[in-house]
Structure formats: structure tokens, C-alpha cells
Amino acid sequence: MPAQPSHNPPAEPLRADARRNRERILDAARETFAARGIDAPMSAVARRAGVGAATLYRRFPTRAALVTAAFAEQLALCAAALDDALADPDPGRGLRVLLEKVCAMQVTDRGFGAAFMAEFPDAFDYEGERDRAEHGLTRLVRRARDTGRLRADFALTDIMLVLLANTGLAGQPPETALPASRRLLAHLFRSFAPEGAATPLPPPAGLGLRHV
């Protein structure tokens, strides 16, 4: 007798469906986190993605796993920016360019900005990436101080103050938030510079009291 045709679905379409589901979930997560913050219900992400809660949890069993996967590209860009800063022969310039890049991502992607500042125990670790970033920033700040590019009392924790201050611009449209972020950093770096080393400020940002 001739072989009966198989009624089992082929494996490749299932894998393709799984990939599509995963991408839909990640797109929905980024949109949901940007609109509602990273504390938004997982069910809201599932609804936006058009999948069931079981599908979402099968792909991403925890909120931290979903947040980490959703912003993996941005985190990779941050890691690359840190590497570029460490390779810059001028550590002061390297630190400033690094913070400009991170702050720009903060104000143009509210979801990432909130996630970047979050304290998930297992998010954003990437086998020690957080420790690697802290060690790298420590080296960069020390070099900048030692070469006179930062005032002697600048502390590593001052970088967190910069990022916290910058998050207040995340609610503005990009055409306002980006120049405002650059000007904020310019003001801050003036105070970080040794006496007599202040640089000119960029043009004022298009902000008024209605934005406060």
C-alpha cells in the first residue's frame, strides 16, 4: 500500500509562527512600556500583541525576562558606547559622549528610560554586564579626574544624578527633549569641569513654563 500522507504540521512553519509571536510580543512590550511604564500589566502586553497570556508566559516567564528581551538592542548600544568611551584617548570627551548617547535614548524611548533605571534583580545582568559597566565607568571617571578633565571631587554616583535629572525630559516630544537633554548635560558638565575649563552652552531648548 502506498504510504499515507502525514497529517502532522511541518516543523518549520511552527518555528516561523513562534518567531512571529515572539516579535509581536516584544513590539507590544516596547509600546506598552513606553505608554504605561514597565509596571504595566503583562496582560496588557498580551492584548496588544494579540496573543494569549499562556503564549506570553511561555516565551517570557517573568516580567524581568520580558523587559530585558524588549530592550536588548538598546542595552547593546549602551555597552558599545561604553567601549567607545573607554577607547577614547580623551576620557573627559569619552564620558560626555557616552552620557549624551544614553541620555538621548532615555528621552526618546520612555520605556527604555524607565527600564534602564529599574532595579530588577535579574534584568540587565547579561552574565555580569552590569558589573562590567560599573568597572568601566569607574576607570573612565578615574582617568578623567587624573588628566584634569573632571574636577577632583566628581564621584561615580554623580552619573546616576545626571541620569535621574535627565529622565524628567522623557515626557516631551523628541524635537524638544533632545536639545533640552543636550543643554542639560552642557550645564552639568560645566559644573563637573575644573575651574576655568567651562565650555560654551548649546542653544537654549524650546521649553516654557507650561512644560514644568
Phi, psi and omega in degrees: 000143178292151180298137178283141179295144180283138177260003177285135179294143179296151185290322187297315177301325178295318179295321178295319177299318179298319179296318180296318177301316181297316181293322177298318180297316181293319176299315180295322179296314180299317180293317181293315180295324178294322183277325190236359182089165185283357174269005179302146181301142175300329179297328178293323176295315180299316180297316180295326180281343182075031178233164176281159179300325180297321179295316180299312183289335176292323179280321185224093187292342179227158176299319181300320179296320180292315180299316181298315181292322183296326185246025181300320182295315179296321179294322177296321177295322177296317179297319179294322178295323177294318177300317179297320180295318180293330181277346182290129179294341176256100185295330177295315177295319180301316180295318181294314180297321178301310182293327176298318180292314181294317181294324177296320177294323179301314188274344179262347179224094186298324179297314179293320179302317179292319181293322182297326182269356184286165182239049174297138180292330183242001178276150174060029179268312179046055176054048175095012181298324179298315178296320179298320180294318180295319178295319180296316179295322178300314179297318183295315180295318180298316179297318181295321177293315184296331181265009177077018180267345175229149177297153189295334183264011175294131182248154178302324181293345176296334177296320177296324177297320177300312183294321178295318178296321183291332183297337179295345180268357187294337181278353181274154175297151185305323182293341174262317187295319185294309177295327178294320178297317180296319181291321176303313179297323179297317177299314183295318181290336172297320180285336180279341186283150173300158183304134178086002183249017183294143178254159180298150177278150171289173181301153179300150177279154181279064182242147174229181181297336179294342180275349185281000000 
